[in-house]
Amino acid sequence: MKLTHSLFVPLWIMGFATGVLASDAQVATVAQVEGRAQIFTRPSKKLDPKVAADDGVIASFEGEYYRVKDLKASDRVENGNVVRTLPGAKVKVIYDNGDQIYVGPGSSYRISWKGEVKTVPEIRLAYGRIRGVISKEGPRKKVIIRTRSAVMGVRGTDFFISDEGQGETSVSVLRGAVEVAPTRGKATVVETGMTAEVLTKRVEIPLRKISKEDLGEIRVASSLPVNKDPAQVSLKVLEQKALEVTLKDIRTYQPELLKDIPQSSSGQVAVADLNAKVVDIAAVSAPSIPKRKRPGLEELKSPDGVDYYEKYFQGGGSH
């Protein structure tokens, strides 16, 4: 089946997009929130009691004080901000060029960069799971991601990082490559279809094929229902940019996937369906390699009703 989709954007939206894309390239927008999530803003080394009384909820995180509020669609994620999801919650963040970060349940990460927009941004994953779809041509093509046990240099383009904050980091690459270095030891490049597991006290990083269990975890942690009617023009523009970035990347590195990508009768493709389908296609041929700590049964039930425990584990991966 030949993939056709509409990239037509009305001129009044394009005019809006020009203004959006001219803003700080490292600042992202929250496109979707499912469940309860929070954003920590305005970090400060010292706490002024009067300011705290005026600003409401204050939280301490890794030695700094933050103003805390519930996260909602259209909020901007700026330099030094922390995004935190509560159990069962998920968040989709889109950058102005179409790069995407999907934040799984029970996760917390901090984004920061120094000075100019062109400097390399850094994501500090305190705990939890994030999936990134990053353009190799965009301002995050050299983004650095840190956990307690590893430092990762993203070379693109679709990757998943899981860390429970206890000294073990798992890195899976669906498309592209990620360079992973333990706190001590040599760096290893994790390429398409591979998973690396990094332990704090381990010098070497073992690599293995990405498994059905890994893919089930990725699918559930990053699945959100299709946002069919974003309330604001800015969110519609961002969803369109996210779709363009993802499709361009797939055409470049995995063109064989295009025939299996879902689309509606109108020819439209939703980026949520697209990213989910990439995982499902990979799961067809992936081996079953039980992890030492497998996701709980409730974690493996996605919002679209698919039970990934039944689909990938009990069912042996056939579908």
N, C-alpha and C positions, 0 to 999 in steps of 0.2 A: 504493500500500500504506500503510495507516495504521500509524503507529509506536506500538507498545505495549511497555512495558518495566516491569519490577518495581522499585519503589523501597521495597519492604518491607524494613525492618531490624528484627530482633528487639529486644525491649526491653532485653535484657542488653547488646547492642551499643550501643544508644542511650545507655544509662547510661554506658558507657565513653566514648562520643563526647563527652558533656557535659564530662567531665574534660579530654579532649584539647583541645576548642575553648576552654576557659577559660584555657589556657596562653598564652604569649607569641604574639601573632598574627603576628609577623614571623619566627618560627622555623619552619623546614620540616623535613620528614621524607623521607629517601631511601626511595622506594617500590620501586625496581628498579635493579639494576646488571647490565649485560651487559659482560663483559670486565673489564679491570682499571682501576680508578679510585682516586683518592686524595682525602683530605680534609686540609686544613691547618688546624690549630686553635691557640688560645691565642697570638695574635700578640703579639710583644714587640719593643720597639726595641733592647733589649740582650740579649746572650746570656750567661747564667751557665753557665760550664763544668760546675759540679757538677750543676745542673738538667739540662743537656743530657745528661750521662752517665746520669742516672737515667731520663730520659724517652725515650731511644732516638733515633730519627731526627729530625734537625732540618734544616729547609730555610730558605733566605733567599729572600724573594719581595717585590720592590718595596720594599726598604729595611727589611723587618721579618723577624723570625725566627718560625718556626712549628714546632709538633710535627706530624709527618706519619704517617698510617696509611692502610692500604688501606680503601677505602670499602665498606660493606655495607648491605644493606637494613635499615631501622629506625634507622640513624644519624640524628642531628639536625644540621641545618645552622644554626649560630647566628651571632650578630653577629660580623663580622670573619673568618668562615671562608672558605676558598678550596676550591672543588671543581675537580678536575682529572681529565680522562679521558685515558688513553693511546690511541695509535692503535688503531682498531678497537673501542674501548669506548664505551658509551652509558649514560646515567644518567637516571632519571626522579625528579624531586623534587616532592612534593605538600605544599602548605600546609594548615593545619587547616580553612580555609574551602573548599578544593577547587581553588585556583589551582595551576597546574602549570608547571614548567620542565623542558624536555627538553634535555639536554646532549649534543651530537654528539661524534663521535670527535675526539681531539686538540684538546681545548678546555680553557680555564681561565677561571673567573670568581670574583669575590669579592663577597660580599653584606655590606652594612653599613647601620647606621642610628644615629642619635644619640638617646640618652636614651630618651624615652617611646616606647611602641609606636605612638602615633598619628603620629609623625614620618614623613616620606617616606623609604622605603628606597631604597638605591642599589645597582645591580649594576654592577660594573666588569668588562667582558669583555676580558681581556688578549689572547686570541686564540681562534679557533675559531667554533663555531656553537651558538646556543641558540634554542629555540622556546618561546614563552610563551603560555599560555592563562590570561588574567587577567580576573577578574570586575570589571565596572565599579562594582559595589556593595561590593567588599571592601577590605581594608586596603592593597592594592597598586594601587589605581585610579590613583594618581599616581606610580608607581614611576619612578625615573630610571635610565637605562642609559647607561653611558659606554664609549667605545672611544677609541683614540688620535686618531681623526679626527672624532668626532661625539658629541653629547649628545642623548639621546632621551627624550622625555616620553611615556610610554605612556598613551593614553586608552582602551585596550582594543582588541581582546580576544584575537585570535589572530594572532601576529606571529612573524617569524623574522629573526634578525640574524646576519650572517656577517662575520667580520673575521679576516684572517690575521696581524694585528699589524704590517702593513707600510704603514699609512696609508690603507687603503681599506676602507670599511664599506658593506655592502649591507643594506638594510632592506626586507623584503617584508611586506605586510599581507594576511592571508587574511580577516580580519573585524575591523571597528573602525577605529581610526586611531592613528597614532604621529606625534608632532611631532618632526622631526629638525632639528638645527642643526649646521652645521660648526664647527670650532674658530674660524673667523672667517666672518662672513657672516650672512644672515638665515635664520630657521627656516622650514621647509616642512612642511606636514601631508601625510603619506602615508596615503591612505585605502584602503578595501577594494579588492583586486584590483590594487594598484599596487606598484611597486618603486622605491626611491631608491638611488642610488649616490653615496657621499660620498668625496671625495678630500681629503687634508690641505691641499693647496695651492689648492684650488678654492673660490671664494666661493659660487657658485651650485650648487644641488642639482638635477640633472636627474631627472625622473620619467618612467616608462614603465610599460606594462602588465606585470603579472607574467607571466613566460614559462614554457613547459614545462620549460626547463632549470632555472629557479628552483624550480619545484614538484618536479622530480625530486630536487634537492638537499635540499629541505625534507623530503620524504617519507623519504628514506634517513637523513638525519641524526637524525630524530625517531622513527623506527620502532623499536618494541620488541615482542617477542612478547607476546601477551596473558597477563597474570599470572593464571592461572585459579584458583590456590589459594594466596593470600598466607598465609604461615606464621603471622602474628600477627593478632590481632583488630584492633589499631590500624591495620594496613595495609589490612584489608578496609574499615574505616570511611573511610579516606582515599580509597581507590579509588571508593567510593560517592559521597563528596563531590565528587570530581573529575568524575564522571559527571553529577551534578546541575548543577554549575556550567556545564559545557559544553553540556548539553542546554538549559538555560534561556537561555543566550546565543544558541544557534542559533535557538530558538523566537522570540526577540525580534528578531534581526537578519537571519536567513536561514531563515525558516520553510519556504521551498520546498525546502530540502535534506532535510527530514525523511522524505520519501517514499523517498529513496534510501539511507537509513542502514541498515547491516546489523544484523541481530539473529538470535539463535539461536532454535531451535524453542521454547524456554521463554519467549521474549519478552525475554530479557536482552540488554542492549547493553554491550559492553566499551568503555571510554573509549579504549583503544588503537585499536580498529577505527574508532571514531567520528572521531578526529582524523586517521587515515589516509584515511578516506573523504572528508573535507572537501577534502583536497589532490587526491585523484583526480578529484572532481567538477569542481574548478576547472581541472584540466588538460585537460578535454574541449574547452573553448573558448579556452584560452590560446594566444597566438601563440608561434612559435618564434623566439627572439632569442638566438643564441649569445653567451655572455659572453666577455670577453677571457681569463678564466682559468676554463675549465670544469672541473668535478669529474673526477677520474680514473675510469677504468672500474670499478675495484674499489669505489670509493666509491658507485657507482650500482647496486650489487646489495644489495638490502635483505634482512634476515633472514627475511622471509616468502617468499623465493625469486623475487621479481619483479625482472627485470633492467630497470631504468629507462632504460638507454641504448638497448636494443632497443625498449622500449615508447614512449618519447617522442621519441628522436632519429632512429634509423634507420627506425623505423616511421612517422615523420611525425606521431605523436601520436594516431593512431586506435586506439580500443579499445572 
